[in-house]
Amino acid sequence: LSLVDPDNRRPVDWQRSARLLAELQRGAPPTRETAKLYLVWKTLQLRAEHPDPFAGSYEPIDAGSDVCAYLRGGEILVAVPLRPGARVHVPDGFADVLGLDLGGRLLRRGGRAS
C-alpha cells in the first residue's frame, strides 16, 4: 500500500484495477490491497452526488489532538489521524461515507451514509 506520489509512477494494471473495483462495487469488503481504491471510489462517488461542497472553501476543524481535519464547502468533513492511537472526534450531524474504519474519516453533513 502506497499513498505517496511515487505510487503514481508505477505501471498500472488496468484490467486488475477494473476487476477489483467491480468486486468492491458488488459489496466485497475492502482489504489492505484494495483500501486505496475503495477510498478513491467512495470519494469520487460522493463528489459526483454532491458537487457543490467540493467547489467550496476549506475550513480547519478541531477534531482532536493529533488529527488533521477540515470542512469542505460547509458539508464534507475530512479527518485523518496523524499518529497511531489518535482518535477522531466527529461533530454531531455528520454521516459516515466510507462505512468502515480506514484510519481517517470521510463524512457528509446530514443525510445517510452512501
C-alpha positions in Angstrom: 0.0 0.0 0.0 1.5 3.3 -1.0 -0.3 6.7 -0.8 2.6 8.8 -1.9 3.4 10.3 -5.3 5.9 7.6 -6.5 2.9 5.3 -6.5 1.6 7.2 -9.5 4.8 6.4 -11.5 4.4 2.6 -11.4 2.8 0.8 -14.3 -0.9 0.4 -13.8 -2.6 -3.0 -14.5 -5.9 -1.5 -15.6 -7.6 -4.9 -16.0 -6.8 -5.9 -12.4 -7.9 -2.5 -11.2 -11.2 -2.8 -13.0 -11.7 -6.3 -11.7 -11.0 -5.2 -8.1 -13.3 -2.1 -8.4 -16.1 -4.3 -9.8 -15.7 -6.6 -6.7 -15.9 -3.6 -4.4 -18.9 -2.2 -6.2 -20.6 -5.6 -5.7 -20.1 -5.4 -2.0 -16.8 -7.1 -1.4 -15.2 -5.7 1.8 -12.0 -3.6 1.2 -8.7 -5.4 2.0 -5.3 -3.9 2.6 -4.8 -4.4 -1.2 -8.0 -2.5 -2.2 -8.2 0.1 0.6 -6.8 2.9 -1.5 -9.1 2.0 -4.5 -12.1 1.9 -2.1 -11.2 5.3 -0.7 -10.8 6.9 -4.1 -14.1 5.3 -5.4 -16.2 6.4 -2.5 -14.7 9.9 -2.6 -15.4 10.3 -6.3 -18.9 8.9 -5.8 -19.5 11.5 -3.1 -18.2 14.3 -5.3 -20.5 13.2 -8.2 -23.5 13.0 -5.9 -22.7 16.3 -4.1 -20.5 18.6 -6.3 -21.3 21.9 -4.6 -19.3 21.3 -1.4 -16.2 20.3 -3.5 -16.3 23.7 -5.1 -16.4 25.4 -1.7 -13.7 26.6 0.7 -11.6 24.6 3.2 -12.2 25.3 6.8 -10.0 23.9 9.5 -11.8 21.8 12.1 -10.7 20.8 15.6 -11.4 17.0 15.5 -9.0 16.1 18.3 -5.3 16.0 19.2 -3.0 14.7 16.5 -5.8 14.9 13.9 -5.7 16.9 10.7 -9.3 17.8 9.8 -11.1 20.3 7.5 -14.7 21.0 6.4 -15.1 21.4 2.6 -17.9 23.7 1.4 -19.5 23.5 4.8 -20.7 20.0 4.2 -17.9 17.5 3.7 -15.7 16.7 6.7 -12.3 15.0 6.1 -10.4 13.9 9.2 -7.1 12.0 9.3 -5.2 10.9 12.4 -1.6 11.9 12.3 -0.3 9.3 14.8 -1.3 5.8 15.8 -3.9 5.9 18.5 -5.1 9.4 17.7 -8.9 9.5 18.0 -11.1 11.5 15.5 -13.8 13.4 17.3 -16.7 13.8 14.9 -19.1 16.7 15.4 -22.8 15.8 15.6 -24.8 15.8 12.4 -22.3 14.1 10.1 -22.9 10.7 8.3 -20.0 8.3 7.6 -19.4 7.9 3.8 -16.9 5.1 3.9 -18.8 2.7 6.0 -15.7 1.3 7.7 -12.6 2.4 9.5 -9.7 3.0 7.3 -8.0 5.2 9.9 -9.3 8.5 8.6 -12.9 9.6 8.2 -14.9 11.0 5.3 -18.3 12.3 6.4 -21.2 14.3 5.0 -23.4 16.7 6.9 -26.9 15.3 7.4 -28.5 12.6 5.3 -27.3 9.0 5.4 -24.1 7.3 4.5 -23.5 6.5 0.9 
